[in-house]
Amino acid sequence: MARNKHPEETVNLILDVASRLFMEKGYERTSIQDIIANLGGLSKGAIYHHFKSKEDILVAVTDKMTEESNRMLAVIRDRMDLTGQEKLKAIFKESIARPVQDEIFKVAPNLSTNPRLLFSVFSETVNTAAPDYIRPIIEQGIADGSIQTEYPAELAELIILAANIWMNPMIFDDSVETSYRKFMVFRQMMRGFGLDIVDDEMLGRLQELSTIYQKSK
């Protein structure tokens, strides 16, 4: 039986196969056996040596995708040609515009029934996205005059928690109509802070993603 002697390569193979199957079939409809059948001869033991469950694999796949997203956030954060407010708008636009989001929303599980994955999303939002990417942008906006707040850390958490958690239909299983109302409240809230960072094009894209998720259930 073919075996991969390099653990990192084995892990990457498992994640690549799992990610493809999750995209093609959906997480709930993909079994561990499906993953094994596409590993080119690796055994069930090869999977369970690195992952305890299918949910562990999903968490690892999500972590890998988050790394790619964070690279995009870093590029925007470090641009020199935008104000802080313009960077916030660019981050939201780029985050939802990526074509891969269509596939993610087609296959995403209901996070409320996957507590480990839900905690992973929450932890990433609070411990990485807010302090490492959103807060520096807000602090730049304070310095350049495009953002007015005395509480950059708290505003960073509020913005990213609303965007990644409260408005996420994968967590609350919101209907398209409920999602739209949340999007509108988020836009009003941002404008209340003097941040005009959500335009009609973004609202339309958010509705499109919400519709994709509801249709794929």
C-alpha positions as CSV (number, residue, x, y, z in Angstrom):
1,M,0.0,0.0,0.0
2,A,1.3,3.4,-0.9
3,R,2.4,5.5,2.1
4,N,3.6,9.0,2.3
5,K,6.8,9.1,4.5
6,H,6.5,12.9,5.1
7,P,3.8,13.8,7.6
8,E,3.5,17.3,6.3
9,E,2.8,16.1,2.8
10,T,0.3,13.6,4.1
11,V,-1.6,16.3,6.0
12,N,-1.6,18.5,3.0
13,L,-2.9,15.7,0.8
14,I,-5.7,14.9,3.3
15,L,-6.7,18.6,3.5
16,D,-6.6,19.1,-0.3
17,V,-8.7,16.0,-0.9
18,A,-11.1,16.9,1.9
19,S,-11.4,20.5,0.7
20,R,-12.2,19.4,-2.8
21,L,-14.8,16.9,-1.6
22,F,-16.4,19.5,0.7
23,M,-16.7,21.8,-2.2
24,E,-18.1,19.2,-4.5
25,K,-20.5,17.3,-2.2
26,G,-20.8,19.6,0.9
27,Y,-19.4,18.9,4.3
28,E,-22.4,17.0,5.7
29,R,-22.6,14.7,2.6
30,T,-18.9,13.9,2.7
31,S,-17.8,10.9,4.8
32,I,-14.4,9.9,6.1
33,Q,-14.7,6.9,3.7
34,D,-15.1,9.3,0.8
35,I,-11.9,11.1,1.8
36,I,-10.0,7.8,2.2
37,A,-11.2,6.6,-1.3
38,N,-9.5,9.7,-2.9
39,L,-6.2,9.5,-1.0
40,G,-4.4,7.3,-3.5
41,G,-3.9,4.3,-1.3
42,L,-3.4,5.9,2.1
43,S,-5.2,4.0,4.8
44,K,-7.8,5.1,7.3
45,G,-5.0,5.0,9.9
46,A,-3.2,7.7,8.0
47,I,-6.1,10.0,8.5
48,Y,-6.7,9.2,12.2
49,H,-3.0,9.5,12.9
50,H,-3.4,13.2,12.1
51,F,-7.1,14.0,12.7
52,K,-9.5,12.6,15.3
53,S,-12.6,13.2,13.3
54,K,-14.1,14.8,10.1
55,E,-14.8,17.9,12.2
56,D,-11.1,18.1,12.9
57,I,-10.4,18.0,9.2
58,L,-12.9,20.8,8.6
59,V,-11.3,22.9,11.3
60,A,-7.9,22.4,9.6
61,V,-9.3,23.2,6.1
62,T,-10.9,26.3,7.5
63,D,-7.6,27.4,9.2
64,K,-5.8,27.0,5.9
65,M,-8.4,29.1,4.1
66,T,-8.1,31.7,6.9
67,E,-4.4,32.0,6.3
68,E,-5.1,32.9,2.7
69,S,-7.7,35.5,3.8
70,N,-5.2,37.0,6.3
71,R,-2.6,37.4,3.6
72,M,-5.2,39.5,1.7
73,L,-6.0,41.5,4.9
74,A,-2.3,42.2,5.4
75,V,-1.8,43.5,1.8
76,I,-4.7,46.0,2.3
77,R,-3.5,47.0,5.8
78,D,-0.1,47.8,4.5
79,R,-1.0,49.8,1.5
80,M,0.3,53.4,1.5
81,D,-2.2,54.9,-1.0
82,L,-5.4,54.6,1.1
83,T,-6.8,56.3,4.1
84,G,-7.9,54.2,7.1
85,Q,-11.6,54.4,6.1
86,E,-10.7,53.5,2.5
87,K,-8.9,50.4,3.8
88,L,-11.8,49.2,5.8
89,K,-14.0,49.5,2.7
90,A,-11.5,47.7,0.6
91,I,-11.3,44.9,3.1
92,F,-15.0,44.3,3.1
93,K,-15.2,44.5,-0.6
94,E,-12.4,42.1,-1.2
95,S,-13.5,39.7,1.4
96,I,-17.0,39.1,-0.1
97,A,-16.0,39.6,-3.8
98,R,-13.6,36.6,-4.0
99,P,-15.2,33.9,-6.3
100,V,-14.1,31.2,-3.8
101,Q,-16.8,32.6,-1.4
102,D,-19.5,31.2,-3.7
103,E,-18.1,27.7,-3.2
104,I,-17.7,28.2,0.5
105,F,-21.3,29.2,1.0
106,K,-22.5,26.3,-1.2
107,V,-20.9,23.7,1.1
108,A,-20.6,25.4,4.5
109,P,-22.1,23.5,7.4
110,N,-24.4,25.1,9.9
111,L,-21.8,26.4,12.4
112,S,-24.3,26.3,15.3
113,T,-24.1,22.5,15.1
114,N,-20.3,22.5,14.9
115,P,-19.2,24.0,18.2
116,R,-15.5,23.5,17.6
117,L,-15.6,25.2,14.2
118,L,-17.7,28.0,15.6
119,F,-15.2,28.5,18.4
120,S,-12.4,28.5,15.8
121,V,-14.2,31.3,13.8
122,F,-14.9,33.3,17.0
123,S,-11.3,32.9,18.2
124,E,-9.8,33.9,14.9
125,T,-12.1,36.9,14.7
126,V,-11.3,38.2,18.2
127,N,-7.7,37.1,18.6
128,T,-6.3,37.7,15.1
129,A,-8.5,39.6,12.7
130,A,-9.5,42.4,15.1
131,P,-6.1,43.2,16.7
132,D,-3.8,42.4,13.8
133,Y,-5.6,43.8,10.9
134,I,-8.7,46.0,11.8
135,R,-7.3,47.9,14.8
136,P,-4.1,49.1,12.9
137,I,-6.3,50.3,10.1
138,I,-8.5,52.2,12.6
139,E,-5.5,53.7,14.3
140,Q,-4.2,54.9,10.9
141,G,-7.7,56.3,10.2
142,I,-7.5,58.2,13.5
143,A,-4.1,59.6,12.5
144,D,-5.2,60.6,9.0
145,G,-8.5,62.0,10.1
146,S,-10.8,59.6,8.2
147,I,-12.0,57.8,11.4
148,Q,-13.1,59.4,14.6
149,T,-13.1,57.2,17.8
150,E,-11.4,57.2,21.2
151,Y,-11.7,53.4,21.3
152,P,-9.9,51.8,18.4
153,A,-9.5,48.3,19.9
154,E,-13.2,48.1,20.9
155,L,-14.4,49.5,17.6
156,A,-12.2,46.9,15.8
157,E,-13.8,44.1,17.7
158,L,-17.3,45.4,17.2
159,I,-16.9,45.8,13.4
160,I,-15.3,42.4,12.8
161,L,-17.7,40.5,15.2
162,A,-20.7,42.0,13.5
163,A,-19.3,41.1,10.1
164,N,-17.9,37.6,10.8
165,I,-20.4,36.4,13.5
166,W,-23.6,38.4,13.7
167,M,-24.1,38.7,9.9
168,N,-23.0,35.2,9.2
169,P,-25.9,33.0,8.0
170,M,-23.9,29.9,8.6
171,I,-24.1,30.7,12.4
172,F,-27.7,31.9,12.8
173,D,-29.2,30.2,9.8
174,D,-30.8,33.5,8.8
175,S,-33.2,33.7,5.9
176,V,-32.2,35.9,2.9
177,E,-34.7,38.5,4.2
178,T,-33.3,38.4,7.7
179,S,-29.7,38.6,6.4
180,Y,-30.6,41.7,4.4
181,R,-32.1,43.4,7.4
182,K,-28.9,42.7,9.3
183,F,-26.8,44.1,6.4
184,M,-28.9,47.3,6.5
185,V,-28.5,47.7,10.2
186,F,-24.7,47.1,9.9
187,R,-24.5,49.8,7.2
188,Q,-26.5,52.2,9.4
189,M,-24.3,51.4,12.4
190,M,-21.1,52.1,10.4
191,R,-22.5,55.4,9.1
192,G,-23.3,56.3,12.7
193,F,-19.5,56.0,13.4
194,G,-18.9,58.2,10.3
195,L,-17.8,55.2,8.3
196,D,-19.4,54.9,4.8
197,I,-17.8,51.6,4.1
198,V,-20.7,49.5,2.8
199,D,-22.2,50.4,-0.6
200,D,-25.1,49.1,-2.6
201,E,-22.8,46.8,-4.6
202,M,-21.6,45.1,-1.4
203,L,-25.1,44.7,-0.1
204,G,-26.1,43.0,-3.3
205,R,-23.1,40.7,-3.1
206,L,-24.0,39.8,0.5
207,Q,-27.5,39.0,-0.5
208,E,-26.2,36.8,-3.3
209,L,-24.0,34.8,-0.8
210,S,-26.9,34.4,1.6
211,T,-29.1,33.1,-1.2
212,I,-26.4,30.6,-2.3
213,Y,-26.2,29.3,1.3
214,Q,-29.9,28.9,1.7
215,K,-30.3,27.1,-1.6
216,S,-27.5,24.7,-0.8
217,K,-29.1,23.5,2.5
